[in-house]
């Protein structure tokens, strides 16, 4: 493995000038700098950590190809199939106890 194992964590830097992303062994992986007013370091670090931890076990190549995003969107759209006898209502859709909405999938920018 060429990259640090998961789960990654994030915390505020001691000097309060950014956030630190760390590996399970406590080693620092990255520092996300505080850059007001455009960027919130804590929010950026939280998103990086959430993405890395959610993608544990998925190859970088699969992520870069867009395959995972396509599969997730396809699975979501299948639950909305009007011909499905066991169709889930969008208001009932959950994953790990949290509601799922079509808006959870960001639009492609290109």
C-alpha positions in Angstrom: 0.0 0.0 0.0 1.4 3.3 -1.0 -0.9 5.6 0.9 -1.8 5.7 4.6 -4.3 3.3 6.0 -7.7 4.4 7.2 -9.4 5.7 9.1 -8.0 9.2 8.8 -9.0 11.8 11.3 -8.8 15.6 11.4 -8.3 18.1 14.2 -7.5 21.8 14.6 -3.8 22.6 14.5 -2.3 23.7 17.8 -1.6 27.2 16.5 -5.2 27.4 15.3 -4.1 28.3 11.8 -5.5 25.3 10.0 -6.5 21.7 10.4 -4.3 18.6 10.5 -5.3 15.3 8.8 -3.7 12.3 10.5 -3.4 8.5 9.9 -4.5 5.9 12.5 -0.9 5.8 13.9 -1.1 9.6 14.6 1.3 10.6 11.9 0.3 13.8 10.0 -0.7 13.3 6.4 -1.7 16.9 5.5 -2.3 20.3 6.8 -5.3 22.2 5.5 -4.6 25.9 5.8 -7.0 28.5 7.1 -7.7 30.8 4.1 -10.6 33.2 4.9 -13.0 34.2 3.5 -13.0 31.8 0.6 -12.1 28.5 2.4 -13.0 27.0 5.7 -10.1 24.7 6.7 -12.1 22.6 9.1 -14.8 22.0 6.5 -12.3 21.1 3.8 -10.4 18.8 6.1 -13.6 17.1 7.2 -14.6 16.5 3.6 -11.2 15.1 2.7 -11.3 12.7 5.7 -14.9 11.6 5.0 -14.0 10.9 1.3 -10.9 8.9 2.1 -12.6 6.9 4.8 -15.7 6.2 2.7 -13.5 5.0 -0.2 -11.3 2.6 1.9 -10.8 -0.5 -0.1 -11.6 1.0 -3.5 -8.7 1.5 -5.9 -7.6 4.9 -6.9 -8.1 3.9 -10.5 -11.7 3.0 -9.9 -12.3 6.4 -8.2 -10.5 8.3 -11.0 -12.5 6.6 -13.7 -15.8 7.8 -12.3 -17.0 4.2 -12.0 -18.0 4.4 -8.3 -19.9 7.7 -8.8 -21.7 6.1 -11.8 -22.7 3.0 -9.9 -24.0 4.9 -6.9 -26.1 7.2 -9.1 -27.4 4.2 -11.1 -28.3 2.4 -7.8 -30.1 5.4 -6.6 -32.1 5.9 -9.8 -33.1 2.2 -9.9 -34.9 2.8 -6.6 -37.0 5.4 -8.4 -38.1 3.0 -11.2 -41.9 3.6 -11.7 -42.3 0.0 -12.9 -40.7 -1.5 -9.8 -43.4 -3.3 -7.7 -41.4 -2.7 -4.6 -40.5 0.9 -5.3 -39.1 2.8 -2.4 -40.6 6.2 -1.8 -37.9 8.8 -1.9 -38.9 10.0 1.5 -38.3 6.5 2.9 -34.8 6.0 1.5 -32.1 5.8 4.1 -28.5 4.6 4.4 -27.1 3.8 7.9 -30.2 5.5 9.3 -29.7 8.8 7.4 -32.1 10.0 4.6 -30.8 9.8 1.0 -31.9 12.4 -1.5 -31.1 12.9 -5.2 -29.5 16.2 -4.2 -26.8 14.3 -2.3 -25.2 13.6 -5.7 -23.3 16.6 -7.0 -23.7 17.5 -10.7 -20.8 17.0 -13.0 -19.0 20.2 -13.7 -17.8 19.3 -17.2 
